[in-house]
Amino acid sequence: MTNLTKSGSFLLGDRRVTRMGYGAMQLAGPGVFGPPKDRETALAVLREAVASGVNHIDTSDFYGPHITNQLIRDALHPYAQALVIVTKVGALRGADASWQPAQSPAELTHAVHDNLRNLGVDVLDVVNLRVMGNVHEPSEASIEEQFTALAELQRQGLIRHLGLSNVTSAQVAQALRIAEVVCVQNHYNLAHRDDDPLIDELSQQGVAYVPFFPLGGFTPLQSETLSSVAERLGATPMQVALAWLLARAPNIVLIPGTSSLKHLRENLAAVELVLTDDVISELEEIGKGRG
C-alpha cells in the first residue's frame, strides 16, 4: 500500500492533513449532477481512500446537489477523528444542472446548514467561499459581505476554519482583514501558472494552496510533452502532474478526484514518484508555452 506520509503534511488551521487528499466531486453523476452510476463503487472509493491514509476530503453540497455529501456520510460516518472534510459554499444547482451563484448571506447560511445536515456533523471542519467570478478564473470584486457572513457562522460555532476558492490575491487580503484563511483553492497546474506569485505569498503566510484541474487547460502539444515524460518515468501523466505539484511548493495540498478505484490507487501512488531536477526543468517548459 502507498505510504501517503511520503508527501508530507500541512496544517489547515489546527488540523494536520497529508498533502495528498481526495476530491469527491466526481462521485456524483454525469456533469456532477444526480446520483452515481454505481453507488457501491462510489462508497468503496471513499472507504479505500481513507483506509489508504487520506485524511483530507474535499466536497460540496452543490455536488449532486447533496449527493457527494450523502455518499461521504454513508461511507464514512462516524468519521475518524483525524479526517478533515473541507466543503465549499457559494453556488447552487438548477433543475437543468446549471451552476448558479448563491452568494447572499442568507444563501450562504442555508448552504452551511445543508452541509451540516448531509454530512451528519454539528460543525464543519473547513468551509471555502467559492467566489463565482468567471467559470474557472477569478475576477476582482468585493467579497466582504460573503466572507463576513461565513465569519459570523464561524463565531457561532458552526464552522472551525474558513477558506477561499476562485479568488485573487487582493480578495485573499480582503478576507484576511475579516478572519483567518487556512486555504485557497484555485485553478493551477503545469500549463496554467498564473497563481505562481500567490502560491509563494501564501506559503510565507502558512496558508495552504489547493489546486483544482491538475490537467485542465492543456494544449495538445503540452499534453504530448507530459505524456512523453510520463512514459519515460513509467508513470501516468496524472501521476507526473501530481508529483510536480507536490514538488512545486510545500504549502500545496492535493485533492485529485476520481470515481474509479484503479485511478484512486494510481493517483495516491504519485507520492512515490521522485522527479529529478532535469525532469522538473523539462516539465517547467510546459508552463512557459513551449511544451
C-alpha positions in Angstrom: 0.0 0.0 0.0 1.2 3.5 -0.8 2.6 5.4 2.2 0.9 8.8 1.9 3.2 10.3 4.6 5.9 10.4 1.9 4.1 13.5 0.5 4.5 15.3 3.9 1.7 17.1 5.7 0.4 20.6 6.1 -1.8 22.4 8.7 -5.3 23.6 7.8 -5.7 25.8 10.8 -5.2 23.4 13.7 -5.9 20.2 11.6 -2.9 18.5 10.0 -3.5 16.7 6.7 -1.4 14.7 4.4 -0.6 16.7 1.3 -2.3 14.0 -0.9 -6.0 14.1 -0.3 -9.1 13.2 -2.3 -11.7 15.3 -4.1 -15.3 13.8 -4.1 -16.8 15.9 -6.9 -16.6 13.1 -9.5 -18.6 10.7 -7.3 -21.9 12.3 -8.4 -23.5 11.5 -11.7 -22.5 12.9 -15.2 -21.9 16.6 -15.1 -21.7 16.4 -11.2 -25.5 16.1 -11.2 -27.7 13.3 -9.9 -26.7 10.0 -8.3 -23.6 8.0 -9.4 -24.0 5.3 -12.0 -22.5 2.8 -9.4 -23.3 3.7 -5.8 -21.4 0.8 -4.3 -18.2 1.7 -6.2 -18.5 5.3 -5.0 -18.8 4.1 -1.4 -15.8 1.8 -2.0 -13.7 4.6 -3.4 -14.3 6.7 -0.3 -13.6 3.9 2.1 -10.4 2.8 0.3 -9.2 6.5 0.2 -9.4 6.7 4.0 -8.1 3.2 4.5 -5.1 4.2 2.4 -4.3 7.1 4.7 -6.2 10.0 3.1 -7.3 12.3 5.9 -8.5 15.3 3.7 -11.6 15.0 1.6 -12.9 17.9 -0.5 -16.6 18.2 -1.2 -19.6 20.5 -1.5 -23.3 20.2 -1.0 -23.8 21.6 -4.5 -22.1 18.5 -6.0 -25.1 16.4 -7.0 -26.6 18.5 -5.3 -26.4 16.8 -1.9 -25.2 13.5 -3.4 -21.5 13.6 -2.6 -22.0 14.7 1.0 -24.6 11.9 1.5 -22.2 9.4 0.0 -19.4 10.6 2.3 -21.8 10.2 5.3 -23.0 6.8 4.3 -19.5 5.5 3.6 -17.5 7.0 6.5 -19.8 8.2 9.3 -19.0 8.2 12.2 -15.8 9.9 11.0 -12.3 9.1 12.1 -11.0 11.8 14.4 -8.1 12.6 12.1 -10.4 13.0 9.0 -10.8 16.6 7.8 -13.7 17.3 5.4 -13.5 20.5 3.5 -16.6 21.8 1.8 -17.5 24.9 -0.1 -20.5 27.2 -0.5 -21.4 30.0 -2.9 -23.3 28.2 -5.7 -26.4 26.1 -6.2 -27.7 23.8 -9.0 -30.6 24.5 -11.2 -33.1 21.7 -12.2 -31.3 21.8 -15.6 -27.9 21.0 -13.9 -26.8 24.6 -14.3 -24.4 26.2 -11.8 -25.9 29.4 -10.3 -24.4 31.9 -7.9 -25.7 31.7 -4.3 -23.7 34.4 -2.6 -26.1 36.3 -0.4 -25.6 35.9 3.4 -29.0 34.1 3.6 -28.0 31.7 0.8 -24.5 31.1 2.3 -26.1 30.4 5.7 -28.6 28.0 4.1 -25.8 26.2 2.3 -23.8 25.8 5.6 -26.8 24.1 7.2 -27.3 21.9 4.2 -23.7 20.7 4.5 -24.0 20.1 8.2 -27.2 18.0 7.7 -26.0 16.0 4.7 -22.6 15.3 6.2 -24.1 14.4 9.6 -22.0 16.7 11.7 -22.5 19.5 14.2 -19.6 21.6 13.0 -17.8 21.8 9.6 -14.0 21.4 9.6 -13.4 23.9 6.8 -15.7 25.9 4.6 -14.4 27.6 1.5 -16.2 30.5 0.0 -16.4 29.7 -3.7 -16.4 33.1 -5.4 -18.4 33.0 -8.7 -16.3 35.1 -11.0 -15.7 33.5 -14.3 -16.2 29.8 -14.6 -12.7 28.7 -13.6 -11.0 32.0 -13.2 -11.3 34.7 -10.5 -12.5 38.2 -11.2 -11.9 41.2 -9.0 -14.9 42.0 -6.8 -15.5 42.7 -3.2 -16.1 39.5 -1.1 -16.5 41.4 2.2 -20.3 40.7 2.6 -19.9 37.0 1.8 -16.9 36.3 3.9 -18.2 38.3 6.8 -21.4 36.1 6.8 -19.2 33.0 7.0 -17.1 34.5 9.7 -20.3 35.1 11.7 -21.2 31.4 11.3 -17.7 30.5 12.5 -18.3 32.7 15.6 -21.5 30.8 16.2 -19.5 27.5 16.3 -20.9 26.0 13.1 -17.5 26.3 11.2 -14.0 25.6 12.5 -12.0 27.2 9.7 -12.5 29.3 6.6 -11.0 29.2 3.2 -11.5 30.7 -0.3 -11.9 29.3 -3.8 -11.5 31.0 -7.2 -10.0 34.2 -5.8 -7.4 36.8 -6.5 -4.5 37.9 -4.2 -6.5 41.1 -3.4 -9.5 39.1 -2.4 -7.4 37.0 -0.1 -6.1 40.1 1.5 -9.6 41.4 1.9 -10.7 38.2 3.6 -7.7 38.2 5.9 -8.9 41.5 7.3 -12.1 39.8 8.4 -11.0 36.3 9.6 -8.2 33.8 9.3 -7.9 32.0 6.0 -6.5 28.5 6.1 -6.6 27.5 2.5 -7.1 28.9 -1.0 -8.4 26.6 -3.8 -7.7 27.9 -7.4 -7.1 26.6 -10.9 -3.4 25.8 -11.2 -1.3 23.1 -12.9 1.8 22.7 -15.1 0.2 24.5 -18.0 -1.8 27.1 -16.1 0.6 29.0 -13.7 -1.0 32.4 -13.2 -1.0 31.8 -9.5 2.7 31.3 -9.1 3.1 34.6 -7.1 0.0 33.9 -5.0 1.3 30.4 -4.1 4.6 31.9 -2.9 2.8 34.6 -1.0 0.5 32.1 0.8 3.5 29.9 1.6 5.1 32.7 3.5 1.8 33.2 5.4 1.4 29.5 6.2 -1.7 29.2 4.1 -2.4 26.0 2.1 -2.9 26.3 -1.6 -5.2 23.6 -3.1 -5.0 23.4 -6.9 -8.0 22.2 -8.9 -8.0 20.9 -12.5 -4.4 19.4 -12.3 -4.7 18.5 -16.0 -7.2 21.2 -17.1 -6.4 23.6 -20.0 -3.5 21.7 -21.6 -3.0 22.2 -25.3 -2.4 19.0 -27.4 1.3 19.8 -27.6 1.6 20.3 -23.8 -0.2 17.1 -23.2 2.2 15.3 -25.6 5.2 16.6 -23.7 3.7 15.5 -20.4 2.8 12.1 -21.8 6.3 11.7 -23.1 7.9 12.4 -19.7 5.4 10.0 -18.0 6.2 7.2 -20.4 9.9 7.6 -19.7 9.3 7.5 -16.0 6.9 4.5 -16.2 4.1 6.6 -14.7 0.8 8.1 -15.9 0.6 11.7 -17.0 -1.7 12.4 -14.0 0.9 10.9 -11.6 3.6 13.2 -13.1 1.4 16.2 -12.9 0.6 15.5 -9.3 4.2 14.8 -8.4 5.2 18.1 -9.9 2.6 19.9 -7.9 3.9 18.3 -4.7 7.4 19.4 -5.6 6.3 23.0 -6.6 5.8 24.3 -3.0 5.5 22.9 0.5 2.1 24.5 1.0 0.4 22.8 -2.0 -2.1 20.3 -0.9 -3.7 18.0 -3.5 -7.3 16.7 -3.9 -7.3 14.7 -7.1 -10.8 13.3 -7.7 -12.0 10.1 -9.3 -14.9 7.6 -9.2 -12.6 4.7 -10.1 -10.7 2.5 -7.6 -8.0 1.9 -10.2 -7.5 5.7 -10.7 -7.6 6.3 -7.0 -4.7 3.9 -6.4 -2.8 5.5 -9.3 -3.3 9.0 -8.0 -2.3 8.1 -4.5 0.9 6.4 -5.8 2.1 9.7 -7.2 3.6 10.4 -3.8 6.2 7.6 -4.6 7.3 9.4 -7.8 10.6 11.3 -7.3 11.3 13.9 -10.0 14.9 14.7 -10.8 15.9 18.3 -11.3 16.3 17.6 -15.1 12.8 16.3 -15.3 11.4 19.2 -13.3 13.2 21.6 -15.7 11.7 19.8 -18.7 8.2 20.0 -17.2 8.6 23.7 -16.4 8.8 24.3 -20.1 5.2 23.3 -20.4 4.1 26.3 -18.3 6.2 28.6 -20.5 4.1 27.7 -23.5 7.0 25.8 -25.2 5.7 22.3 -24.4 
